[in-house]
Amino acid sequence: MTSTDEPTTGLVTAQLREQYHSEGYFVLERALTDEQLELLRGGAQFSMDKLDAAFDAGGVDRIGINARGKRYFSNMIYKDRPELRQFLFSDLMAEICKATLGEDAYLFWEQYVIKAADPDTSFAWHQDSGYVHEDHTPYLTCWIALDDVTEENGSVYLLPYSRSGIRSYVKHIEDPEVNDRVCYFGSDPGVPMTGPAGTIVVFSSVVMHRSGPNLTDRLRRVYLAQYSGEVIMSKDGKEPWGSFEHFLDGGAIVAQP
């Protein structure tokens, strides 16, 4: 990790870098331009349509953690919609990666997380690392609000390091009904991450978090961009896990937009 004493001229201040180190997260409110926000929103409906087609093809209403008309986790949409690369490999994301991961970074994962208006859209306490395996260096999650996010429409709740006491991977237990992996069964409700569209919640993959249901009559759309400081391999070490596009090399952007 880069030093928190390093000068910064962008959005990520030395104080925010220190907070990431000490608590595992920070928030950048209204960090996206209008153009970036519309770019990301453009892929949201496509991502839902793609999953609905998969539901239809399989004659099912649930695939993994996805539930038709309720919650959608559509990954690697940028491979279908290459215009999303403009954001994934932008100066903004480079600044965030350098402040948290250091001078070298790879795109690890990308997905839309969309909650429809349904009370059955909550998501259990977990670490993002819990959906990988225990043998990897923690990576970075950028949770990007494409709509104004409130507790009513399903905000994410974080357990900072000081409240969970956890800074590393912990074992998860799979819920047999909804397929969520669960790592925390305590009473702490977590810190709600609410904010206007264009807000980025930046947190480590070992920060425990959950999200509430969408109790409104509108979609709650979020875009996730995740980066790692190295290529994360499968548990058997034979192949890369997720994406492995090189984004930053020595602090310079090397990915093609």
JOFEN-V994713 format. One record per run of one state. SS is the DSSP state (H for helix, E for strand, - for the rest). FROM is the first residue (numbers start at 1). LEN is the number of residues. If there is no record, write none. Layout:
SS | FROM | LEN
SS | FROM | LEN
This chain:
- | 1 | 13
H | 14 | 10
- | 24 | 1
E | 25 | 4
- | 29 | 5
H | 34 | 9
- | 43 | 1
H | 44 | 15
- | 59 | 3
E | 62 | 2
- | 64 | 2
E | 66 | 2
- | 68 | 3
E | 71 | 5
- | 76 | 1
H | 77 | 3
- | 80 | 2
H | 82 | 7
- | 89 | 2
H | 91 | 10
- | 101 | 4
E | 105 | 11
- | 116 | 2
E | 118 | 1
- | 119 | 4
E | 123 | 4
- | 127 | 1
H | 128 | 4
- | 132 | 8
E | 140 | 6
- | 146 | 3
E | 149 | 1
- | 150 | 6
E | 156 | 4
- | 160 | 1
H | 161 | 4
- | 165 | 8
E | 173 | 2
- | 175 | 6
E | 181 | 2
- | 183 | 8
E | 191 | 3
- | 194 | 1
E | 195 | 1
- | 196 | 4
E | 200 | 5
- | 205 | 3
E | 208 | 4
- | 212 | 2
E | 214 | 1
- | 215 | 5
E | 220 | 9
- | 229 | 4
E | 233 | 1
- | 234 | 6
E | 240 | 1
- | 241 | 4
E | 245 | 5
- | 250 | 2
E | 252 | 2
- | 254 | 4
